[in-house]
């Protein structure tokens, strides 16, 4: 389970814009994250924490683009699981110009 399911980075260019999401494996279908990457990359940074005692991961995402505009990307998490090989999380950025 991913909460929230979509990463949304809304804010004003030049300000700190961040979001954290929790990735919690279903107890019936546990998995380990092997790698994380962005499809395009370049507009935001991301990091993945080590799993906690419940196997949950924290993903932190922060906008790094300095220009106003919109972007769309996808984070791909390669996982070890007999059920599926990856988890995809959409990233939406809407960066407004300073007023």
C-alpha positions as a Markdown table, in Angstrom:
| # | Residue | x | y | z |
|---|---|---|---|---|
| 1 | Unk | 0.0 | 0.0 | 0.0 |
| 2 | Unk | 1.3 | 3.5 | -0.9 |
| 3 | Unk | -0.1 | 6.5 | 1.0 |
| 4 | Unk | -0.7 | 8.8 | -0.7 |
| 5 | Unk | -0.9 | 7.0 | -4.0 |
| 6 | Unk | 0.4 | 10.0 | -6.1 |
| 7 | Unk | 3.2 | 12.4 | -5.1 |
| 8 | Unk | 2.1 | 16.0 | -5.7 |
| 9 | Unk | 4.6 | 18.8 | -5.5 |
| 10 | Unk | 2.7 | 22.1 | -5.6 |
| 11 | Unk | 4.2 | 25.5 | -4.7 |
| 12 | Unk | 6.1 | 28.6 | -5.7 |
| 13 | Unk | 9.4 | 28.5 | -7.5 |
| 14 | Unk | 12.4 | 29.0 | -5.2 |
| 15 | Unk | 10.5 | 27.7 | -2.1 |
| 16 | Unk | 11.0 | 24.3 | -0.5 |
| 17 | Unk | 8.4 | 21.9 | -1.9 |
| 18 | Unk | 8.5 | 18.4 | -0.4 |
| 19 | Unk | 6.3 | 15.4 | 0.2 |
| 20 | Unk | 6.8 | 12.1 | 2.0 |
| 21 | Unk | 4.9 | 8.9 | 1.3 |
| 22 | Unk | 4.8 | 5.6 | 3.2 |
| 23 | Unk | 5.2 | 2.3 | 1.3 |
| 24 | Unk | 3.7 | -0.5 | 3.4 |
| 25 | Unk | 3.9 | -4.1 | 2.2 |
| 26 | Unk | 0.8 | -6.3 | 2.6 |
| 27 | Unk | 1.7 | -8.9 | 5.3 |
| 28 | Unk | 0.5 | -11.6 | 3.0 |
| 29 | Unk | 2.8 | -10.4 | 0.2 |
| 30 | Unk | 6.0 | -9.0 | 1.7 |
| 31 | Unk | 8.7 | -7.5 | -0.5 |
| 32 | Unk | 12.1 | -5.8 | -0.4 |
| 33 | Unk | 12.9 | -2.7 | -2.4 |
| 34 | Unk | 16.1 | -3.3 | -4.5 |
| 35 | Unk | 16.3 | 0.0 | -6.3 |
| 36 | Unk | 14.5 | 3.3 | -6.9 |
| 37 | Unk | 14.7 | 5.5 | -10.0 |
| 38 | Unk | 12.8 | 8.2 | -11.9 |
| 39 | Unk | 11.7 | 7.6 | -15.5 |
| 40 | Unk | 12.9 | 11.1 | -16.6 |
| 41 | Unk | 14.4 | 12.7 | -13.6 |
| 42 | Unk | 15.8 | 16.2 | -13.3 |
| 43 | Unk | 12.9 | 18.0 | -11.7 |
| 44 | Unk | 13.0 | 16.5 | -8.2 |
| 45 | Unk | 15.3 | 14.6 | -5.8 |
| 46 | Unk | 14.1 | 11.5 | -3.9 |
| 47 | Unk | 15.4 | 9.2 | -1.2 |
| 48 | Unk | 14.3 | 5.9 | 0.2 |
| 49 | Unk | 14.7 | 5.0 | 3.9 |
| 50 | Unk | 15.6 | 1.6 | 5.2 |
| 51 | Unk | 12.6 | -0.5 | 6.1 |
| 52 | Unk | 11.3 | 0.0 | 9.7 |
| 53 | Unk | 10.4 | -2.9 | 12.1 |
| 54 | Unk | 7.1 | -3.4 | 10.2 |
| 55 | Unk | 8.8 | -3.5 | 6.8 |
| 56 | Unk | 7.5 | -0.1 | 5.8 |
| 57 | Unk | 9.6 | 2.4 | 3.8 |
| 58 | Unk | 9.5 | 6.2 | 3.7 |
| 59 | Unk | 10.1 | 7.9 | 0.4 |
| 60 | Unk | 11.0 | 11.6 | 0.5 |
| 61 | Unk | 10.6 | 13.7 | -2.6 |
| 62 | Unk | 11.6 | 17.3 | -3.1 |
| 63 | Unk | 11.3 | 19.7 | -6.0 |
| 64 | Unk | 14.7 | 21.0 | -7.4 |
| 65 | Unk | 13.6 | 22.8 | -10.6 |
| 66 | Unk | 13.9 | 26.6 | -10.3 |
| 67 | Unk | 11.5 | 27.5 | -13.1 |
| 68 | Unk | 7.8 | 27.8 | -13.0 |
| 69 | Unk | 5.8 | 25.2 | -14.9 |
| 70 | Unk | 4.3 | 21.7 | -14.7 |
| 71 | Unk | 6.0 | 18.3 | -14.9 |
| 72 | Unk | 5.0 | 14.7 | -14.7 |
| 73 | Unk | 7.2 | 11.7 | -14.0 |
| 74 | Unk | 7.2 | 8.3 | -12.4 |
| 75 | Unk | 9.2 | 6.7 | -9.6 |
| 76 | Unk | 9.9 | 3.1 | -10.3 |
| 77 | Unk | 10.8 | 0.8 | -7.3 |
| 78 | Unk | 12.3 | -2.5 | -8.3 |
| 79 | Unk | 11.2 | -5.0 | -5.7 |
| 80 | Unk | 11.9 | -8.6 | -4.7 |
| 81 | Unk | 8.5 | -10.3 | -4.8 |
| 82 | Unk | 7.0 | -13.4 | -6.3 |
| 83 | Unk | 3.9 | -11.3 | -7.2 |
| 84 | Unk | 5.3 | -8.4 | -9.2 |
| 85 | Unk | 8.7 | -7.0 | -10.2 |
| 86 | Unk | 8.1 | -3.3 | -9.6 |
| 87 | Unk | 5.9 | -0.6 | -8.1 |
| 88 | Unk | 5.3 | 2.7 | -9.9 |
| 89 | Unk | 4.4 | 5.9 | -8.2 |
| 90 | Unk | 3.3 | 9.0 | -10.2 |
| 91 | Unk | 4.9 | 12.3 | -9.5 |
| 92 | Unk | 3.1 | 15.6 | -10.4 |
| 93 | Unk | 4.8 | 19.0 | -10.1 |
| 94 | Unk | 3.0 | 22.3 | -10.5 |
| 95 | Unk | 5.5 | 25.1 | -9.8 |
| 96 | Unk | 4.1 | 28.6 | -9.9 |
| 97 | Unk | 6.2 | 31.8 | -10.4 |
| 98 | Unk | 7.0 | 34.0 | -7.4 |
| 99 | Unk | 4.5 | 36.7 | -6.9 |
